[in-house]
Amino acid sequence: MRYSYKTKMTCSQQINFNIDGDVITNIEFIGGCNGNLKAISKLVDGWTVDKIESYLLGNTCGMRPTSCADQLAKAVRAAYNETNAQ
């Protein structure tokens, strides 16, 4: 299933990805630091929701209380919770 998440307080505006059970693939950030976000997307492709959270949740960017990586962790958890609530 394709999922889109509107980010908060980051340079990227949206994150799109596929979720199958608890596995995340085909991550795409809209906006933000293109090279870094492409790298993150490649590195975590095929990871589970729990693994992405364990590595990225709480990561900050500068003085912001969040980051694109932190937003990805929040996005995959939201997608997982939403797809499993049905």
C-alpha angles and dihedrals in degrees: 000000000000115000131189125200125191107222125223128218096356137107090244113077101199143010122211124190145147121253123196111176100313097332120106123206141161096033116190126182118203109214126347131090100342100201096043094046092048088053093050090048092053095044097053098036108129094017123131124249091251093051093049090050093048092055104034111025111109096019109142134203118219111306093340118109090227142031138202088266091051090048089052090054090050092045095053092048091050091049092048093049092047096047093047096046091068 
